[in-house]
Amino acid sequence: MSSPEPPAFSASWSITRRLTVLYTLSAFAMLVLSTGFLYWVLSSNLENEGREFLADKIHILRSILKERSDISEPLDEEVKREVLAHEFEKYYIRILDEKGRLFTETPGIDGISSKPLLFPNPAEPAEALPRGIKWRGNGKCYLLMASWAEASAKEKGRHLLQLVLDITDDERLLADYRRKIMMVLFFGIIFSAGAGVLVARRGMRPLRQITEAAQRITAAQLHERMTAYRWPKELASHAAAFDEMLSRLEDSFSRLSQFSADLAHELRTPIHNLMGQTEVSLSQMRTPEEYRQVLESNLEEYGRLSRMIDSLLFLARADKTQIQIERSFFDVSREIEAVREFHDAVAEEQGVRVTCRGNAKLNADPILFRRAISNLLSNALQYTPRGGKIDVSIKQLDDQRVEINIRDTGSGIGPEHLPKIFDRFYRTDRARSQYPQGTGLGLAIVKSIMELHGGTVKIESQPAQGTTVILSFPNPA
């Protein structure tokens, strides 16, 4: 089995190194393209200049051979004297007749190379002139071009023109340019790598700063925020998201700390009661009846601890969505009536009247629904004075949501407590004094049950005027 191909970049490479490599490669590619283009332009210009020069000479020679009857003097001027007059432009001309016999030539053309010159196929007079070919010999480079030229009307026939242009200096210029290009590329890639490191490090500086800022944040410094600094636009959204996470963590830490303190406080009371009663009963001999009273008192505390533990387990499972909801359709009024009958004895004892009106169909878990209603009725009965009233109303809204209002005429809740009333173990001072046996978990359980059903719970309350709890269940379908 063949091993997979390695990725373009090693997974362990830092972003700085990757940016440096990418920057260096892109800069090197730009240098190669730009210097290659400049070299091509220079080479093309030099080559075109050589071809145009020879093409111009061919046009002159064609004109002389065709238009003049006496061509000896102008031809000699063009082939021998004009050639020798060019100090820096070395070129040679040879003219042959149609049968290949020498007509005239530039002196020295036979000595430019020990090898015979290989001219390209000559172009016809009516055709475009050829591009010519490069030919090397004796350490020099030449551009060769050949063409036919028509003779004058007097002579008839035609002549073969062979021209040679020495382009050795052009080749040396190109070779020197290539050497300089290689130097530019060599030093360019070194400079690009150095510049890439500086640019990448400078560009990554905000990321290092945001990392350092994040490292300074601890559990004791969750109040700090990233948006206190000025970040680049690309990091601003990450800083804002990080701040939102910090806010959630700070809230969670605060709730966890408060929960731990409340849990310790709630557990301490029954445990102290159990320990105190047990120590008193063991301090001296007691009658069986006295021991029985102590055990019954302890049993009440055990029951309170058991209910608290059950409630905490329910909330923990609800937070992790481990509770399976067994939904079914039922009449809301029938379920509430069953819960009301369960609390009838307490209501009669406290002199509180409980009424229920309205009806609707609901698709929910009947057991969890009864538990939520029972917790709310129990709270309402605890804080409603004698002669008070608890009214439960059921409404089917236009959008098919089912809304249940539980309104009492009890002592009410202060507005400063309403935002925290659904927190675990949260109890007002009045609630602790009126009902010390409570745990502060009932409303938290109600909220969890509503969230499991996708619904909401809201409390409206005024001190000394009563409290209204509004349960809103989603569409029964």
Secondary structure, DSSP 4 states (H G I P E B T S, - for coil): -PPPPPPSS-TT--HHHHHHHHHHHHHHHHHHHHHHHHHHHHHHHHHHHHHHHHHHHHHHHHHHHHH-S--HHHHHIIIIIHHHH-SS--EEEEEEETTS-EEEE-TTGGGS-SSPP-PPPPBPTTSPPP--EEEEETTEEEEEEEEEEEPPTTT-SEEEEEEEEE-HHHHHHHHHHHHHHHHHHHHHHHHHHHHHHHHHHHHHHHHHHHHHHHHH--TT-TT--GGGS---HHHHHHHHHHHHHHHHHHHHHHHHHHHHHHHHHHHHHHHHHHHHHHHHHHSS---HHHHHHHHHHHHHHHHHHHHHHHHHHHHHHHHTT-PPP--EEEEHHHHHHHHHHHTHHHHHHHT-EEEEE---EEEE-HHHHHHHHHHHHHHHHHHS-TT-EEEEEEEE-TTS-EEEEEEE-S----TTTGGGTTSTT---HHHHHH-TT--S-HHHHHHHHHHHTT-EEEEEEETTTEEEEEEEE----
